[in-house]
C-alpha cells in the first residue's frame, strides 16, 4: 500500500512538472535559467544518460508508460537483455503506448543497468 502511494505521488509530480513545462505562459528563457531534470529535453539520447535521472524518476516514467497494463513490481522483476527490452517496448508501442525513441533508450538503459 505504501509503495503504491509513493508511486502514485511520483507519477503525479512528474505529470505536474510536464504540464507546467508545456504551458504557453512560460517563456523559454525562464525554463533555461532554472532547468530541472524532468524539464531538460536532450537533443540526442547520449546527452541524457539514464544515470542522470533518479531511480524514483525512472520508476515514475515507467509506471506512466505502462499505464494500467503492468505493475511496477512486475516490470522491475523482469531480468531481460537490452534486445529483449527493446522488443517488449516495440510491442507496447504497437499496442498504443506513447513512448518516444529517447524515452525508450532511457528506459532500456536503466532497466538493464539495474540487473548488472
Buried (B, 14 or more C-beta within 10 A) or exposed (E): EEEEEEBEEBBEBBEEBEEBBEEEEEEEEEBEEEEEEBBBEEEEBEEBBBEEBEEBBBBBBBBBBBEEEBBBEEBBEEEBEEEBBBEBBEEBBEEEBEBEEBBBBBBBBBBBEEEE
